[in-house]
Amino acid sequence: MKGPQDKSLPLVTVIIPCHNSEKFIKQTIDSALSQTYGNIEVIAVNDGSTDATRQILDSYRERIRVLEHPGGQNKGQWASANFAMRHSGGDYVALLDHDDLWAPAKIERQVNFLAGRPDIGLVYINGHAIDENGNRLYKLFPLGHGEANRPEKILLNCYIPSPSNSLVRRAALDKAGEFDEELSCVADHDILIRLAEVTRFAFLDENLYFYRRHANQLSQRSERRMWENGFKVLDKACKRYGYSGNVRRKRLAVLNYRLGRCVADESGILRALPYFFKSGFTDPLRAIKILFGLESKN
Protein backbone atom coordinates (compact mmCIF):
# COMPACT_ATOMS: atom_id res chain seq x y z
CA MET A 1 0.00 0.00 0.00
CA LYS A 2 1.14 3.53 -0.68
CA GLY A 3 2.45 5.25 2.44
CA PRO A 4 1.92 4.21 6.08
CA GLN A 5 -1.41 2.84 7.23
CA ASP A 6 -3.74 5.37 8.84
CA LYS A 7 -5.45 3.38 11.59
CA SER A 8 -7.84 6.27 12.27
CA LEU A 9 -9.64 5.46 9.00
CA PRO A 10 -12.23 2.66 8.74
CA LEU A 11 -10.61 -0.66 7.90
CA VAL A 12 -11.27 -2.07 4.42
CA THR A 13 -10.88 -5.83 3.97
CA VAL A 14 -9.85 -6.90 0.47
CA ILE A 15 -10.48 -10.59 -0.24
CA ILE A 16 -8.80 -12.39 -3.17
CA PRO A 17 -9.75 -16.07 -3.67
CA CYS A 18 -7.04 -17.82 -5.69
CA HIS A 19 -7.14 -21.16 -7.50
CA ASN A 20 -4.41 -21.85 -10.07
CA SER A 21 -4.02 -18.12 -10.52
CA GLU A 22 -0.32 -17.90 -11.39
CA LYS A 23 -0.88 -16.04 -14.67
CA PHE A 24 -2.56 -12.93 -13.24
CA ILE A 25 -2.37 -13.01 -9.44
CA LYS A 26 0.74 -10.86 -9.08
CA GLN A 27 -0.82 -8.02 -11.10
CA THR A 28 -4.04 -8.35 -9.10
CA ILE A 29 -2.33 -8.22 -5.69
CA ASP A 30 -0.16 -5.30 -6.80
CA SER A 31 -3.28 -3.35 -7.78
CA ALA A 32 -4.74 -3.94 -4.32
CA LEU A 33 -1.50 -2.94 -2.57
CA SER A 34 -1.25 0.21 -4.71
CA GLN A 35 -4.49 1.68 -3.35
CA THR A 36 -4.26 5.27 -2.15
CA TYR A 37 -6.64 4.57 0.73
CA GLY A 38 -4.75 4.37 4.01
CA ASN A 39 -6.18 1.44 5.99
CA ILE A 40 -6.51 -1.81 4.05
CA GLU A 41 -5.97 -5.46 4.94
CA VAL A 42 -5.48 -7.75 1.95
CA ILE A 43 -6.39 -11.40 2.46
CA ALA A 44 -5.60 -13.94 -0.27
CA VAL A 45 -7.00 -17.47 0.03
CA ASN A 46 -5.02 -20.19 -1.72
CA ASP A 47 -7.85 -22.50 -2.75
CA GLY A 48 -6.00 -25.76 -3.33
CA SER A 49 -3.84 -24.45 -6.19
CA THR A 50 -1.62 -26.93 -8.00
CA ASP A 51 0.42 -24.38 -9.98
CA ALA A 52 2.81 -21.68 -8.70
CA THR A 53 0.07 -19.65 -6.98
CA ARG A 54 1.16 -20.62 -3.48
CA GLN A 55 4.78 -19.63 -4.14
CA ILE A 56 3.67 -16.26 -5.50
CA LEU A 57 1.44 -15.66 -2.46
CA ASP A 58 4.29 -16.64 -0.14
CA SER A 59 6.41 -13.87 -1.65
CA TYR A 60 3.81 -11.34 -0.41
CA ARG A 61 3.42 -12.68 3.15
CA GLU A 62 5.02 -9.60 4.72
CA ARG A 63 2.41 -7.37 3.09
CA ILE A 64 -0.77 -9.47 2.98
CA ARG A 65 -2.43 -12.29 4.92
CA VAL A 66 -2.43 -15.66 3.17
CA LEU A 67 -5.00 -18.27 4.21
CA GLU A 68 -5.54 -21.86 3.12
CA HIS A 69 -8.38 -24.27 3.72
CA PRO A 70 -7.62 -27.13 6.14
CA GLY A 71 -5.63 -29.80 4.36
CA GLY A 72 -5.05 -27.54 1.37
CA GLN A 73 -8.46 -28.40 -0.07
CA ASN A 74 -9.95 -26.82 -3.19
CA LYS A 75 -13.36 -25.67 -1.93
CA GLY A 76 -14.29 -23.08 -4.54
CA GLN A 77 -14.32 -19.30 -4.92
CA TRP A 78 -17.32 -18.60 -2.72
CA ALA A 79 -16.25 -20.92 0.09
CA SER A 80 -12.90 -19.11 0.00
CA ALA A 81 -14.62 -15.72 0.17
CA ASN A 82 -16.69 -16.84 3.17
CA PHE A 83 -13.60 -18.30 4.84
CA ALA A 84 -11.73 -15.01 4.48
CA MET A 85 -14.66 -12.94 5.73
CA ARG A 86 -14.81 -15.03 8.90
CA HIS A 87 -11.13 -14.23 9.48
CA SER A 88 -11.38 -10.51 8.75
CA GLY A 89 -12.40 -7.39 10.63
CA GLY A 90 -13.01 -4.67 8.06
CA ASP A 91 -15.82 -2.15 8.35
CA TYR A 92 -16.04 -2.44 4.56
CA VAL A 93 -15.43 -5.50 2.38
CA ALA A 94 -14.16 -5.59 -1.22
CA LEU A 95 -13.94 -8.83 -3.15
CA LEU A 96 -11.31 -8.92 -5.90
CA ASP A 97 -11.27 -11.70 -8.50
CA HIS A 98 -7.82 -13.19 -8.98
CA ASP A 99 -7.51 -11.85 -12.54
CA ASP A 100 -9.13 -8.41 -12.21
CA LEU A 101 -7.43 -5.07 -11.53
CA TRP A 102 -8.17 -1.84 -9.66
CA ALA A 103 -6.97 1.68 -10.38
CA PRO A 104 -5.17 3.18 -7.33
CA ALA A 105 -8.04 5.47 -6.27
CA LYS A 106 -10.78 2.81 -6.42
CA ILE A 107 -11.16 2.10 -2.71
CA GLU A 108 -10.57 5.70 -1.61
CA ARG A 109 -13.31 7.06 -3.85
CA GLN A 110 -15.79 4.42 -2.69
CA VAL A 111 -15.03 4.87 1.03
CA ASN A 112 -15.34 8.65 0.73
CA PHE A 113 -18.70 8.24 -0.97
CA LEU A 114 -20.06 5.84 1.66
CA ALA A 115 -18.83 8.05 4.49
CA GLY A 116 -21.29 10.73 3.39
CA ARG A 117 -24.16 8.35 2.61
CA PRO A 118 -25.02 6.16 5.62
CA ASP A 119 -28.18 4.98 3.81
CA ILE A 120 -26.09 3.26 1.11
CA GLY A 121 -24.77 -0.25 1.80
CA LEU A 122 -23.03 -0.95 -1.51
CA VAL A 123 -21.37 1.31 -4.05
CA TYR A 124 -20.14 0.06 -7.43
CA ILE A 125 -18.09 1.84 -10.07
CA ASN A 126 -17.52 1.97 -13.79
CA GLY A 127 -14.53 0.61 -15.64
CA HIS A 128 -13.45 -1.38 -18.68
CA ALA A 129 -13.35 -4.99 -19.72
CA ILE A 130 -9.80 -5.96 -20.68
CA ASP A 131 -8.26 -8.91 -22.48
CA GLU A 132 -5.50 -11.24 -21.28
CA ASN A 133 -2.87 -8.63 -22.14
CA GLY A 134 -4.63 -5.74 -20.41
CA ASN A 135 -5.96 -4.14 -23.60
CA ARG A 136 -9.27 -2.34 -23.14
CA LEU A 137 -12.23 -3.98 -24.88
CA TYR A 138 -15.31 -1.95 -23.92
CA LYS A 139 -16.74 0.20 -21.16
CA LEU A 140 -18.77 -1.69 -18.56
CA PHE A 141 -21.59 0.84 -18.10
CA PRO A 142 -22.83 3.26 -20.78
CA LEU A 143 -23.23 6.98 -20.36
CA GLY A 144 -26.34 7.71 -18.34
CA HIS A 145 -26.38 4.48 -16.33
CA GLY A 146 -27.98 5.00 -12.95
CA GLU A 147 -28.97 2.83 -10.01
CA ALA A 148 -32.72 2.31 -9.73
CA ASN A 149 -32.62 0.55 -6.33
CA ARG A 150 -35.25 -1.95 -7.33
CA PRO A 151 -34.34 -5.51 -6.25
CA GLU A 152 -36.36 -7.01 -9.09
CA LYS A 153 -34.02 -5.37 -11.62
CA ILE A 154 -31.04 -7.20 -10.12
CA LEU A 155 -33.05 -10.43 -10.09
CA LEU A 156 -34.11 -10.10 -13.72
CA ASN A 157 -30.78 -8.91 -15.09
CA CYS A 158 -27.62 -8.97 -13.01
CA TYR A 159 -26.22 -5.80 -14.51
CA ILE A 160 -23.30 -5.62 -12.05
CA PRO A 161 -20.76 -7.81 -13.91
CA SER A 162 -18.62 -8.79 -10.94
CA PRO A 163 -18.39 -8.20 -7.18
CA SER A 164 -14.90 -6.81 -7.82
CA ASN A 165 -16.23 -3.38 -8.76
CA SER A 166 -18.13 -2.97 -5.47
CA LEU A 167 -17.44 -1.91 -1.91
CA VAL A 168 -19.90 -3.20 0.69
CA ARG A 169 -20.54 -2.25 4.30
CA ARG A 170 -19.91 -5.15 6.64
CA ALA A 171 -23.24 -4.41 8.33
CA ALA A 172 -25.08 -4.95 5.02
CA LEU A 173 -23.30 -8.27 4.45
CA ASP A 174 -24.22 -9.37 7.97
CA LYS A 175 -27.89 -8.74 7.10
CA ALA A 176 -27.73 -10.43 3.70
CA GLY A 177 -25.73 -13.46 4.83
CA GLU A 178 -22.77 -15.32 3.36
CA PHE A 179 -22.26 -16.53 -0.20
CA ASP A 180 -24.28 -19.69 -0.88
CA GLU A 181 -21.48 -22.12 -1.64
CA GLU A 182 -23.81 -24.63 -3.34
CA LEU A 183 -24.73 -22.19 -6.10
CA SER A 184 -21.39 -22.43 -7.90
CA CYS A 185 -20.92 -19.67 -10.49
CA VAL A 186 -24.18 -17.81 -9.69
CA ALA A 187 -23.48 -17.23 -5.99
CA ASP A 188 -22.43 -13.66 -6.78
CA HIS A 189 -25.80 -12.96 -8.46
CA ASP A 190 -27.59 -14.50 -5.48
CA ILE A 191 -25.80 -12.36 -2.89
CA LEU A 192 -26.36 -9.18 -4.94
CA ILE A 193 -30.09 -9.93 -4.95
CA ARG A 194 -30.05 -10.47 -1.18
CA LEU A 195 -28.09 -7.27 -0.63
CA ALA A 196 -30.52 -5.32 -2.82
CA GLU A 197 -33.33 -6.60 -0.60
CA VAL A 198 -31.77 -5.26 2.62
CA THR A 199 -29.87 -2.11 1.62
CA ARG A 200 -29.57 0.61 -1.03
CA PHE A 201 -27.00 0.65 -3.85
CA ALA A 202 -25.21 3.56 -5.51
CA PHE A 203 -23.20 3.90 -8.71
CA LEU A 204 -20.08 6.02 -9.27
CA ASP A 205 -19.38 6.71 -12.94
CA GLU A 206 -15.60 6.61 -12.59
CA ASN A 207 -13.40 4.23 -14.58
CA LEU A 208 -11.45 2.62 -11.76
CA TYR A 209 -12.01 -1.09 -12.37
CA PHE A 210 -10.70 -3.52 -15.00
CA TYR A 211 -12.69 -6.69 -15.63
CA ARG A 212 -10.55 -9.40 -17.22
CA ARG A 213 -12.12 -11.39 -20.05
CA HIS A 214 -10.32 -14.46 -21.34
CA ALA A 215 -11.02 -17.78 -23.03
CA ASN A 216 -10.86 -20.01 -19.95
CA GLN A 217 -13.41 -18.17 -17.84
CA LEU A 218 -16.51 -20.28 -18.43
CA SER A 219 -16.69 -23.71 -20.04
CA GLN A 220 -19.81 -24.94 -21.81
CA ARG A 221 -20.49 -27.30 -18.91
CA SER A 222 -20.10 -24.49 -16.40
CA GLU A 223 -22.42 -22.25 -18.40
CA ARG A 224 -25.15 -24.89 -18.35
CA ARG A 225 -24.73 -25.35 -14.60
CA MET A 226 -24.92 -21.57 -14.17
CA TRP A 227 -28.36 -21.38 -15.80
CA GLU A 228 -29.57 -24.51 -14.00
CA ASN A 229 -28.59 -22.93 -10.69
CA GLY A 230 -30.37 -19.77 -11.79
CA PHE A 231 -33.67 -21.57 -11.16
CA LYS A 232 -32.57 -22.21 -7.57
CA VAL A 233 -31.68 -18.53 -7.11
CA LEU A 234 -35.10 -17.53 -8.42
CA ASP A 235 -36.97 -19.99 -6.18
CA LYS A 236 -35.09 -18.81 -3.11
CA ALA A 237 -35.70 -15.16 -3.94
CA CYS A 238 -39.44 -15.60 -4.48
CA LYS A 239 -39.81 -17.45 -1.18
CA ARG A 240 -37.82 -14.79 0.65
CA TYR A 241 -39.13 -11.55 -0.84
CA GLY A 242 -42.35 -10.22 -2.34
CA TYR A 243 -41.54 -10.43 -6.04
CA SER A 244 -44.57 -10.32 -8.32
CA GLY A 245 -45.72 -13.22 -10.47
CA ASN A 246 -44.82 -11.17 -13.53
CA VAL A 247 -41.21 -10.81 -12.37
CA ARG A 248 -41.01 -14.56 -11.75
CA ARG A 249 -42.39 -15.34 -15.24
CA LYS A 250 -39.95 -12.96 -16.92
CA ARG A 251 -36.99 -14.53 -15.17
CA LEU A 252 -38.21 -18.06 -15.95
CA ALA A 253 -38.40 -17.07 -19.60
CA VAL A 254 -34.77 -15.93 -19.60
CA LEU A 255 -33.54 -19.00 -17.71
CA ASN A 256 -35.36 -21.44 -20.00
CA TYR A 257 -34.14 -19.64 -23.10
CA ARG A 258 -30.50 -19.56 -21.96
CA LEU A 259 -30.60 -23.18 -20.79
CA GLY A 260 -32.16 -24.13 -24.13
CA ARG A 261 -29.25 -22.55 -25.97
CA CYS A 262 -26.81 -24.60 -23.88
CA VAL A 263 -28.73 -27.82 -24.55
CA ALA A 264 -28.88 -27.00 -28.27
CA ASP A 265 -25.11 -26.54 -28.39
CA GLU A 266 -24.52 -29.81 -26.53
CA SER A 267 -27.22 -32.12 -27.89
CA GLY A 268 -28.96 -30.47 -30.81
CA ILE A 269 -32.01 -28.31 -31.37
CA LEU A 270 -34.60 -31.08 -30.85
CA ARG A 271 -33.58 -31.62 -27.23
CA ALA A 272 -33.62 -27.86 -26.67
CA LEU A 273 -37.13 -27.26 -28.01
CA PRO A 274 -38.94 -27.88 -24.66
CA TYR A 275 -36.90 -25.09 -23.06
CA PHE A 276 -37.64 -22.68 -25.89
CA PHE A 277 -41.36 -23.51 -25.68
CA LYS A 278 -41.33 -22.84 -21.94
CA SER A 279 -39.55 -19.56 -22.53
CA GLY A 280 -42.09 -18.44 -25.09
CA PHE A 281 -45.04 -19.56 -22.95
CA THR A 282 -43.91 -17.72 -19.81
CA ASP A 283 -43.06 -14.45 -21.60
CA PRO A 284 -44.52 -14.41 -25.14
CA LEU A 285 -43.77 -10.72 -25.80
CA ARG A 286 -40.07 -11.11 -25.07
CA ALA A 287 -39.92 -14.29 -27.17
CA ILE A 288 -41.38 -12.39 -30.15
CA LYS A 289 -38.88 -9.55 -29.69
CA ILE A 290 -35.97 -11.99 -29.66
CA LEU A 291 -37.32 -13.84 -32.70
CA PHE A 292 -37.43 -10.61 -34.72
CA GLY A 293 -34.11 -9.30 -33.40
CA LEU A 294 -35.69 -6.48 -31.34
CA GLU A 295 -34.12 -7.50 -28.04
CA SER A 296 -30.85 -8.99 -26.85
CA LYS A 297 -30.76 -12.77 -26.49
CA ASN A 298 -28.78 -12.50 -23.25
N, C-alpha and C positions, 0 to 999 in steps of 0.2 A: 504493500500500500504506500501511496505517496505521503511522505512526512510522518511524524509521530502520531500515534492514536490519541484522539481526544475523547477520554472516557466520560466527559460531561455530556456528550451527544448520545442519543438513543442508539443502542446496539443493533446492527443489522447482521443477521445470519445469512450467509450465502451457502447454498447447498448444491454440490456438484456430484450426482451419481455417475459412476464410471464403470463401464464394462467393455473391455477390449478397445480402449479409447486412445491408443498410443499415437494415432495419426494427428489428432487435433487437441489433445488434452492440455499440452503445454501452452498453446495459444489461448485456450479458454481460461486456464488458471491465471495466466499473466494479465488477461483483461480484467479479471476480478481483483487482482492485487494492485492494478493501476488505477483503481477508483479514487476520485478526489475526496470522497466522503471520509471522515476521520475516525469512524469507529465501526469496523467490520470484522467479523470472524468468518473465515472461509473453511468450510468442512467438505472434504472430498470423501466419498464412500467408494472403496474399491470393491466392486460387486463381482467377485470371483473371476477376475480377469486372468486370461491365459497368455496374454502378450506382454509387452514391456510396460503396461500401465502402472503396475505396482512400483517398478523401479523409478519411473518418472515422478510418481507421487512421493516416493521416499526422498527424492532430491529437494522437495519443497517442505519437508517436515518442520523446519525451523520457522516457517512463515504461515503454514496452514495446519489444521487438524486433519489427520487421515484416519478414517475408521474402516473396519472390515466386519462382515458378518461372522458370527461364530463358525469356526471351521473353514473359513474362506469360501463359504457358499455363494453361488450365484442365485440371488433371490429376486432380481428384477429391479427396474428403475424406481417403481413407486414404493416397493418395500424399502429400498435404499433411502428414498426421500423421507419416509416415515421414521426410519432408524435414526437418521441424522437429526430430524426435528426433536426427537425424544432426548437427544444428547446436546441440545443447543439451548441458548437463553436469550435470543434476540427479541427485541420489541417488534421488529419487522423481519420478515422472511422473504428471501429472493431465491428462487430455484433457477439454476443455470444448467442447461443441457451441455453435455460434455463436448459438443462440437460447435456451440454457438459463441458469440462474442458480444461484449459490451463496450461502448465508448466510455472514456474515463468519467464523464459527468453523469452517467446514467443513474446511479444510486443517489447521488447528491440532489439531483433535480427532483427525484421522486420523494425523497424524505422531506425536502423543503415544501413540496406541495402538500403532503399529508399533514405536516405540522400545522398548517393553516386551515385544514379541513377535517376536523374530528369526525364528521359524519361519513367520510369516505373510508372504506376498508381496504380497497384495492385500487391501485393506479397502474395503468399500462401505457406504453409509449409506442411511438412509431419507429420505423427503421427500414432496413432493406433485407431481402433475401440475397444470399450470396452463394456462389458455387464452391467447389472443393478448394479452389485456389484463392478464394476471397474476393472474386470479382462480383460486382453488384449485378443482380438480375432484374429486380423490380422492387418498387416501394410496397410495403406491407399494407398500408392504409391510404386510400385516396384522399385528395383534398376535400375537406368538408365532412370527413368522418366525425361523428360524435357519439357519445355514449347515451343510450336511451334509458338505461336502468330499468329494463323490463326483463325479468328472468326468462320469460318464454322466448325471447329473441336469442338468448344463449342456448336454450334447449333446442330450438329449431335449427340454428346455424351457428356453430361455434366459431365466431368471427375472430376470436383471439387465437392466433396460430400456435402459440406456445406459452407455457408459464414463464419462460425465460424473459419475457418483456414486461413482467409485472413485479410490483412490490406489494406485499400483503401485510396488514397488521396481524400480529400474533393473536390478538383477541378475536379477530374475525375467523382465523383458522380454527381456534378453539371452539367456536360456535358451529362451524361447518363440519368439523371432524377431519380425520386423516384421509389420505388417499385410499381408495378401495383397491387393494392389491390383487383382487380376483378379476378386475376389469381390464387387465393387460393394457393395450395401447389406447384405451379410451378413458382411463382413470383421470387424465387431466381435464377432459371435457366434463366428466362427472363432478369433479371438485369445483370447477368454475360455476356449474349450475347451482351447486349447494351454496357457494359463496354469494352468488347473485340473489339467493333467497334470503340471506341473513344480513347483507350489508350492501352499501352503494359502491358503484364503480366510477372511475373517472379516467379520461384519456388525455394524455399530453402529446401534442403533435410535434414531437422533437425526434429527430433521427439518431437515436442513441443505442440501437439494438441491431444485431446482424444475425439473421436466421439462416443457418447453413442447410442447403439443399444438396443432396448427393445421391448417387444411384443405390446405395445399400440401405437407405432409410427404412423402406417398407416393402417386404416381399409380398407376392400375390397371396400367399397363405395368411400372412399377418393382416393384409387388408381385408380379407374375408372375415377373419376373427374380429377385426375392429367393428365391422358393420353388424356382425352377430351380437357382439357385446353391446352395441348401441340399443338393441331392444331391451336389454337388462337395465341400462341407464334410464331409458324412457319409463319403464315400469316402476322403477324405484322413485323417479321424480313425481310421477302421477299419484303414487300412494302417499308421498310426503307433502306435496304442495298442491294448491288448488288450480292446477292447469285445466283449461277448458277442453271439452271433447274435440273441438275444432283444432286446437293445438296438437292434441294427441294424434288425430288423423293425419295432419300435415306431416308430422315427424315420421309416422308409420309409412307414409307414401315415400318419403326420402329413403328411409332404411331399406324398404323392400326394393326400390329401384336400384340403389347402390349394391345391395346384396345380389340382385339379379344380374347386374353387370359382371360381378365377380364369378358367379356360377356360369354365365355364358362364356367367359374367358377360359374357365377350367374345363367345362363339360359340354359346351355347345348351347345354342339358343333354345332348343326344345326343353332342356332341363331348367332354363331360366324363365320360361314363359309364366309359370305360376307366380313368381315374384313380380313380374311386370304387370300381370293382371291385378294383383293385390294393390300395387302402387296406383294404378289407374282407378281402381274402385274406391280407394280411400281418399284420393284427392284428384278427381277427374280434370278440374281446371288446370292444375299444374301439369298433369300428364299431357294435355293438349298443347300447352305452351312448349313443353320440351319437344314434343313430336314435330312441331312446326318451327323449332329453333328460336322461340321467343324468350326462352329462359335457360339459364345455365343448367347443365346436367349434374352438377356437383351437389 
